[in-house]
Amino acid sequence: MSLKIRKNRAPALPPTCPVGECMVLLGGAWTPNILWSLSAGPRRFSELRGDVPGISAKVLSTRLKELEDKGAVERRIMATSPPSVEYSLSELGEEFIPAIHAIVEVGYRLKQRRAAEQLHGDRAAPNAAPATTVSR
């Protein structure tokens, strides 16, 4: 006996999906981390490398260029000797920070849940069989 296909009651997405539009900007590896680091204020390239452990210079450079091209990050050349470059969030980039903050909060809760599950799993009797049933 097969299950009846239920009608989706979610409202239809617009022709150009707004989620897709956001993910075009946020979709690259390390992109949310870079935006998060810039949310506290302007940073130089070397400072961002320290803020985002594990990112290579090539990937950071590529992501910053992409974010600049998409209008989320502004690049300012400073008149120092030698010249240095400072990156900051544009108005568009600032709009992503509440969404990234919400994702961080969910991530904290997921980590807490996983830790609690591991703690409860460690307390189970080591020789006890899992309490599962199989129905046929």
Z-matrix of the N, CA and C atoms (Angstrom, degrees):
N
C 1 1.442
C 2 1.531 1 108.40
N 3 1.296 2 116.36 1 123.98
C 4 1.464 3 119.12 2 -179.29
C 5 1.530 4 110.19 3 -92.47
N 6 1.299 5 113.75 4 155.29
C 7 1.466 6 119.82 5 -179.80
C 8 1.514 7 110.03 6 -81.72
N 9 1.319 8 116.16 7 145.65
C 10 1.456 9 122.55 8 178.34
C 11 1.534 10 108.85 9 -72.81
N 12 1.311 11 116.70 10 136.51
C 13 1.454 12 122.05 11 176.57
C 14 1.526 13 108.04 12 -75.83
N 15 1.323 14 115.46 13 122.58
C 16 1.464 15 120.21 14 -179.83
C 17 1.516 16 110.44 15 -86.85
N 18 1.313 17 115.58 16 149.22
C 19 1.464 18 121.20 17 177.72
C 20 1.529 19 109.01 18 -75.57
N 21 1.306 20 116.35 19 136.81
C 22 1.462 21 121.70 20 176.93
C 23 1.517 22 108.07 21 -76.91
N 24 1.339 23 116.80 22 123.28
C 25 1.459 24 121.04 23 -177.63
C 26 1.532 25 112.80 24 -98.57
N 27 1.327 26 116.86 25 1.77
C 28 1.469 27 119.98 26 176.64
C 29 1.523 28 108.25 27 -69.01
N 30 1.325 29 117.06 28 141.69
C 31 1.471 30 117.89 29 178.16
C 32 1.527 31 110.16 30 -62.08
N 33 1.303 32 115.14 31 146.17
C 34 1.463 33 120.30 32 -179.65
C 35 1.524 34 109.84 33 -64.91
N 36 1.322 35 115.42 34 140.82
C 37 1.463 36 120.38 35 176.42
C 38 1.530 37 109.25 36 -73.90
N 39 1.330 38 116.97 37 149.25
C 40 1.467 39 119.02 38 175.19
C 41 1.529 40 110.09 39 -60.68
N 42 1.337 41 117.11 40 161.38
C 43 1.476 42 119.93 41 -178.72
C 44 1.528 43 113.18 42 -52.13
N 45 1.318 44 117.41 43 -42.09
C 46 1.454 45 119.45 44 173.28
C 47 1.524 46 106.23 45 -101.24
N 48 1.288 47 115.76 46 105.28
C 49 1.460 48 123.29 47 -173.37
C 50 1.530 49 111.27 48 -61.02
N 51 1.338 50 118.22 49 123.29
C 52 1.455 51 120.03 50 179.91
C 53 1.526 52 112.79 51 -65.61
N 54 1.324 53 116.84 52 -31.41
C 55 1.467 54 119.25 53 176.88
C 56 1.521 55 109.26 54 -65.06
N 57 1.311 56 116.16 55 -43.06
C 58 1.462 57 120.63 56 178.22
C 59 1.523 58 111.80 57 -61.38
N 60 1.321 59 116.70 58 -39.35
C 61 1.462 60 120.58 59 178.08
C 62 1.525 61 110.93 60 -60.31
N 63 1.335 62 116.45 61 -43.33
C 64 1.474 63 119.98 62 178.91
C 65 1.521 64 110.65 63 -67.54
N 66 1.320 65 116.81 64 -41.64
C 67 1.458 66 120.04 65 -176.52
C 68 1.520 67 112.13 66 -69.32
N 69 1.327 68 117.81 67 -25.21
C 70 1.469 69 119.79 68 174.12
C 71 1.520 70 109.06 69 -58.97
N 72 1.325 71 116.08 70 -39.34
C 73 1.455 72 119.75 71 -179.20
C 74 1.523 73 111.13 72 -81.39
N 75 1.326 74 117.89 73 -42.97
C 76 1.467 75 121.69 74 -174.06
C 77 1.523 76 113.80 75 -86.97
N 78 1.322 77 118.21 76 -10.14
C 79 1.443 78 121.97 77 -168.55
C 80 1.521 79 117.34 78 -67.36
N 81 1.291 80 119.72 79 -22.69
C 82 1.461 81 120.47 80 -176.74
C 83 1.520 82 112.58 81 -71.87
N 84 1.326 83 114.78 82 148.93
C 85 1.465 84 119.83 83 176.54
C 86 1.522 85 109.19 84 -57.62
N 87 1.304 86 116.93 85 136.16
C 88 1.456 87 126.13 86 177.49
C 89 1.526 88 114.41 87 76.48
N 90 1.319 89 118.71 88 -8.65
C 91 1.462 90 120.23 89 -175.85
C 92 1.528 91 112.67 90 -58.76
N 93 1.343 92 120.17 91 -48.60
C 94 1.467 93 118.74 92 178.16
C 95 1.533 94 112.51 93 -60.40
N 96 1.338 95 116.80 94 -35.65
C 97 1.468 96 120.45 95 178.74
C 98 1.526 97 111.28 96 -64.02
N 99 1.311 98 116.50 97 -40.34
C 100 1.467 99 120.80 98 179.89
C 101 1.522 100 110.02 99 -66.49
N 102 1.334 101 116.45 100 -46.78
C 103 1.460 102 119.58 101 179.02
C 104 1.527 103 110.47 102 -60.71
N 105 1.322 104 116.61 103 -42.12
C 106 1.464 105 121.01 104 179.18
C 107 1.531 106 110.58 105 -60.29
N 108 1.319 107 116.73 106 -44.37
C 109 1.468 108 120.51 107 179.87
C 110 1.521 109 111.84 108 -63.29
N 111 1.317 110 116.18 109 -36.02
C 112 1.462 111 120.27 110 179.90
C 113 1.528 112 112.79 111 -78.52
N 114 1.323 113 117.13 112 -11.51
C 115 1.470 114 119.85 113 -177.55
C 116 1.528 115 112.29 114 -66.70
N 117 1.315 116 117.90 115 -21.14
C 118 1.467 117 121.40 116 179.70
C 119 1.523 118 112.24 117 -87.71
N 120 1.327 119 116.89 118 -7.13
C 121 1.463 120 119.90 119 179.01
C 122 1.509 121 111.42 120 137.58
N 123 1.325 122 116.76 121 175.09
C 124 1.468 123 121.79 122 -177.43
C 125 1.531 124 111.92 123 -58.83
N 126 1.338 125 115.46 124 145.54
C 127 1.464 126 122.22 125 179.51
C 128 1.522 127 108.78 126 -139.55
N 129 1.341 128 114.68 127 147.15
C 130 1.466 129 120.23 128 172.52
C 131 1.535 130 108.28 129 -86.35
N 132 1.321 131 115.21 130 165.50
C 133 1.462 132 121.49 131 -176.07
C 134 1.527 133 111.12 132 -54.93
N 135 1.325 134 117.19 133 -49.70
C 136 1.473 135 120.14 134 -177.18
C 137 1.534 136 111.17 135 -64.47
N 138 1.319 137 117.36 136 -32.58
C 139 1.461 138 120.21 137 177.17
C 140 1.523 139 110.63 138 -67.36
N 141 1.336 140 115.88 139 -40.83
C 142 1.466 141 119.65 140 177.86
C 143 1.526 142 111.45 141 -64.57
N 144 1.327 143 117.38 142 -37.13
C 145 1.474 144 119.68 143 177.25
C 146 1.512 145 110.64 144 -60.43
N 147 1.328 146 116.90 145 -38.24
C 148 1.453 147 120.59 146 177.30
C 149 1.522 148 112.68 147 -72.48
N 150 1.340 149 116.57 148 -30.81
C 151 1.464 150 121.32 149 -179.86
C 152 1.525 151 112.30 150 -71.93
N 153 1.320 152 116.93 151 -28.86
C 154 1.467 153 121.87 152 -174.95
C 155 1.527 154 108.12 153 -118.11
N 156 1.343 155 117.45 154 82.09
C 157 1.460 156 119.94 155 -178.20
C 158 1.533 157 111.35 156 -60.37
N 159 1.306 158 115.33 157 138.43
C 160 1.461 159 120.44 158 177.19
C 161 1.513 160 114.33 159 96.08
N 162 1.318 161 118.36 160 -14.37
C 163 1.465 162 119.87 161 -179.60
C 164 1.528 163 109.11 162 -82.64
N 165 1.319 164 115.97 163 137.59
C 166 1.460 165 119.22 164 177.81
C 167 1.530 166 109.45 165 -83.42
N 168 1.315 167 115.73 166 160.15
C 169 1.458 168 120.60 167 178.84
C 170 1.529 169 110.82 168 -61.36
N 171 1.327 170 116.82 169 -37.74
C 172 1.464 171 120.84 170 -179.26
C 173 1.526 172 110.90 171 -64.98
N 174 1.326 173 116.82 172 -46.24
C 175 1.468 174 120.30 173 -178.70
C 176 1.531 175 110.18 174 -66.89
N 177 1.333 176 117.52 175 -42.54
C 178 1.456 177 120.58 176 178.56
C 179 1.528 178 110.22 177 -60.28
N 180 1.309 179 116.87 178 -45.36
C 181 1.458 180 121.10 179 179.20
C 182 1.528 181 110.84 180 -60.70
N 183 1.327 182 116.48 181 -44.21
C 184 1.471 183 121.49 182 179.64
C 185 1.520 184 110.73 183 -62.99
N 186 1.327 185 117.19 184 -47.13
C 187 1.479 186 120.90 185 -178.63
C 188 1.522 187 111.20 186 -63.73
N 189 1.335 188 117.24 187 -42.57
C 190 1.459 189 119.71 188 178.88
C 191 1.527 190 111.16 189 -61.99
N 192 1.330 191 116.98 190 -40.52
C 193 1.463 192 120.83 191 178.19
C 194 1.523 193 110.35 192 -64.14
N 195 1.336 194 116.99 193 -44.15
C 196 1.469 195 120.58 194 178.49
C 197 1.525 196 111.10 195 -62.43
N 198 1.318 197 116.69 196 -44.66
C 199 1.464 198 120.56 197 -179.90
C 200 1.523 199 111.41 198 -64.98
N 201 1.322 200 116.27 199 -35.14
C 202 1.463 201 120.10 200 176.34
C 203 1.531 202 110.24 201 -67.63
N 204 1.333 203 116.71 202 -44.53
C 205 1.469 204 121.28 203 179.39
C 206 1.530 205 111.64 204 -62.09
N 207 1.326 206 117.07 205 -33.57
C 208 1.470 207 121.71 206 -178.85
C 209 1.526 208 112.61 207 -86.50
N 210 1.322 209 116.78 208 -5.05
C 211 1.450 210 120.59 209 175.15
C 212 1.513 211 116.07 210 87.99
N 213 1.333 212 118.20 211 12.31
C 214 1.460 213 121.00 212 -178.68
C 215 1.530 214 112.38 213 -92.17
N 216 1.324 215 116.60 214 -22.49
C 217 1.461 216 121.71 215 -177.51
C 218 1.523 217 108.52 216 -128.49
N 219 1.320 218 115.17 217 141.52
C 220 1.459 219 120.99 218 175.21
C 221 1.525 220 108.96 219 -108.94
N 222 1.321 221 115.40 220 141.29
C 223 1.469 222 122.65 221 -178.93
C 224 1.518 223 107.80 222 -114.65
N 225 1.334 224 115.28 223 128.92
C 226 1.467 225 119.52 224 -179.11
C 227 1.523 226 109.00 225 -127.40
N 228 1.319 227 115.75 226 125.02
C 229 1.462 228 121.15 227 176.80
C 230 1.516 229 107.02 228 -86.27
N 231 1.324 230 115.10 229 124.71
C 232 1.463 231 120.68 230 -177.68
C 233 1.523 232 109.75 231 -96.55
N 234 1.312 233 115.96 232 139.82
C 235 1.468 234 122.13 233 -178.04
C 236 1.526 235 109.67 234 -82.37
N 237 1.324 236 115.37 235 70.95
C 238 1.461 237 121.15 236 175.84
C 239 1.515 238 107.94 237 -116.04
N 240 1.302 239 115.74 238 173.37
C 241 1.454 240 119.40 239 177.69
C 242 1.521 241 108.57 240 -121.36
N 243 1.307 242 119.48 241 110.62
C 244 1.458 243 128.18 242 -4.54
C 245 1.537 244 111.03 243 -71.33
N 246 1.339 245 117.09 244 161.60
C 247 1.466 246 119.90 245 -179.45
C 248 1.530 247 110.49 246 -60.30
N 249 1.310 248 116.19 247 143.73
C 250 1.458 249 120.02 248 176.17
C 251 1.520 250 109.13 249 -128.21
N 252 1.319 251 115.04 250 163.11
C 253 1.458 252 121.89 251 -176.88
C 254 1.514 253 108.16 252 -119.11
N 255 1.316 254 115.23 253 139.31
C 256 1.449 255 121.37 254 179.41
C 257 1.531 256 107.85 255 -123.73
N 258 1.329 257 115.70 256 137.62
C 259 1.455 258 121.69 257 179.82
C 260 1.517 259 109.20 258 -111.94
N 261 1.338 260 116.13 259 143.28
C 262 1.455 261 121.09 260 176.92
C 263 1.530 262 108.42 261 -146.61
N 264 1.317 263 115.01 262 164.36
C 265 1.460 264 119.54 263 177.60
C 266 1.522 265 110.15 264 -78.20
N 267 1.313 266 115.77 265 140.77
C 268 1.459 267 121.09 266 171.51
C 269 1.536 268 107.04 267 -84.60
N 270 1.319 269 116.87 268 -179.82
C 271 1.462 270 119.83 269 175.57
C 272 1.532 271 110.40 270 -58.24
N 273 1.324 272 116.57 271 -41.57
C 274 1.464 273 120.55 272 178.08
C 275 1.523 274 110.78 273 -61.59
N 276 1.313 275 116.86 274 -45.61
C 277 1.456 276 120.63 275 178.97
C 278 1.521 277 112.10 276 -60.07
N 279 1.329 278 116.70 277 -39.38
C 280 1.468 279 121.69 278 178.49
C 281 1.526 280 111.41 279 -61.18
N 282 1.331 281 116.82 280 -32.75
C 283 1.466 282 120.65 281 -178.79
C 284 1.524 283 112.30 282 -64.82
N 285 1.317 284 118.29 283 -23.34
C 286 1.463 285 121.40 284 -179.14
C 287 1.528 286 113.37 285 -81.39
N 288 1.316 287 118.23 286 -18.63
C 289 1.464 288 121.39 287 -173.20
C 290 1.532 289 112.77 288 -61.88
N 291 1.343 290 120.96 289 -44.71
C 292 1.474 291 118.30 290 177.41
C 293 1.534 292 112.75 291 -60.19
N 294 1.332 293 117.47 292 -37.30
C 295 1.460 294 120.66 293 178.76
C 296 1.528 295 110.74 294 -66.94
N 297 1.319 296 117.08 295 -42.51
C 298 1.469 297 120.47 296 178.36
C 299 1.514 298 109.70 297 -65.84
N 300 1.332 299 117.04 298 -39.09
C 301 1.468 300 120.79 299 177.44
C 302 1.537 301 110.39 300 -60.60
N 303 1.330 302 117.32 301 -42.66
C 304 1.466 303 121.22 302 178.55
C 305 1.529 304 110.82 303 -62.68
N 306 1.316 305 117.17 304 -39.93
C 307 1.470 306 120.95 305 178.05
C 308 1.523 307 110.20 306 -64.86
N 309 1.334 308 117.11 307 -40.03
C 310 1.467 309 121.23 308 177.70
C 311 1.529 310 110.11 309 -60.55
N 312 1.333 311 117.31 310 -43.16
C 313 1.465 312 121.02 311 179.69
C 314 1.529 313 111.36 312 -62.05
N 315 1.320 314 117.32 313 -43.06
C 316 1.465 315 120.70 314 177.23
C 317 1.527 316 109.25 315 -64.16
N 318 1.314 317 117.33 316 -39.39
C 319 1.466 318 121.15 317 178.16
C 320 1.521 319 111.95 318 -60.49
N 321 1.330 320 117.37 319 -41.38
C 322 1.470 321 120.59 320 176.57
C 323 1.530 322 110.67 321 -60.28
N 324 1.321 323 115.74 322 -45.19
C 325 1.477 324 118.91 323 -179.61
C 326 1.529 325 111.21 324 -64.57
N 327 1.319 326 117.28 325 -38.73
C 328 1.466 327 120.34 326 177.86
C 329 1.525 328 111.00 327 -63.48
N 330 1.332 329 116.23 328 -41.42
C 331 1.471 330 119.79 329 178.39
C 332 1.525 331 110.78 330 -64.08
N 333 1.332 332 117.10 331 -40.97
C 334 1.466 333 120.47 332 178.32
C 335 1.523 334 110.64 333 -63.61
N 336 1.331 335 116.72 334 -42.30
C 337 1.460 336 120.38 335 179.73
C 338 1.530 337 110.21 336 -63.46
N 339 1.331 338 116.93 337 -43.83
C 340 1.463 339 120.59 338 179.86
C 341 1.526 340 110.78 339 -62.89
N 342 1.336 341 116.59 340 -41.99
C 343 1.467 342 120.50 341 178.94
C 344 1.529 343 110.43 342 -63.31
N 345 1.328 344 116.93 343 -41.26
C 346 1.467 345 120.68 344 178.91
C 347 1.527 346 110.59 345 -65.23
N 348 1.321 347 117.11 346 -41.32
C 349 1.463 348 120.51 347 178.67
C 350 1.521 349 110.99 348 -63.87
N 351 1.329 350 117.18 349 -40.68
C 352 1.459 351 120.37 350 178.65
C 353 1.520 352 110.54 351 -66.77
N 354 1.325 353 116.78 352 -39.05
C 355 1.455 354 121.10 353 178.85
C 356 1.525 355 110.26 354 -63.28
N 357 1.317 356 117.74 355 -45.40
C 358 1.464 357 121.35 356 179.05
C 359 1.524 358 110.93 357 -68.40
N 360 1.318 359 116.46 358 -34.66
C 361 1.464 360 119.94 359 178.01
C 362 1.517 361 111.73 360 -67.39
N 363 1.338 362 117.49 361 -35.82
C 364 1.466 363 122.11 362 179.02
C 365 1.518 364 111.32 363 -68.76
N 366 1.330 365 117.36 364 -25.74
C 367 1.458 366 121.27 365 -178.15
C 368 1.526 367 112.56 366 -81.32
N 369 1.321 368 117.43 367 -13.53
C 370 1.462 369 120.48 368 -179.56
C 371 1.524 370 109.32 369 -66.21
N 372 1.311 371 114.86 370 151.95
C 373 1.468 372 119.50 371 179.44
C 374 1.517 373 109.22 372 -61.05
N 375 1.343 374 118.20 373 133.84
C 376 1.469 375 120.52 374 -173.77
C 377 1.526 376 113.15 375 -64.86
N 378 1.329 377 119.24 376 -29.53
C 379 1.456 378 120.61 377 -177.46
C 380 1.520 379 113.04 378 -99.87
N 381 1.326 380 117.00 379 1.12
C 382 1.470 381 119.94 380 -177.21
C 383 1.530 382 109.49 381 -74.81
N 384 1.313 383 113.93 382 140.00
C 385 1.455 384 119.52 383 176.45
C 386 1.524 385 108.75 384 -78.74
N 387 1.321 386 117.96 385 148.00
C 388 1.451 387 119.85 386 178.25
C 389 1.531 388 110.59 387 -59.56
N 390 1.294 389 117.31 388 142.36
C 391 1.465 390 122.50 389 -178.00
C 392 1.519 391 108.50 390 -87.25
N 393 1.314 392 117.28 391 78.01
C 394 1.456 393 120.65 392 177.50
C 395 1.504 394 108.51 393 -125.19
N 396 1.306 395 115.89 394 151.70
C 397 1.468 396 120.85 395 176.15
C 398 1.499 397 108.35 396 -123.04
N 399 1.268 398 114.96 397 149.41
C 400 1.456 399 120.77 398 178.67
C 401 1.516 400 107.16 399 -116.79
N 402 1.314 401 116.41 400 124.06
C 403 1.462 402 119.38 401 177.82
C 404 1.524 403 108.44 402 -103.50
N 405 1.288 404 114.30 403 143.69
C 406 1.476 405 119.31 404 -179.09
C 407 1.483 406 110.89 405 -122.37
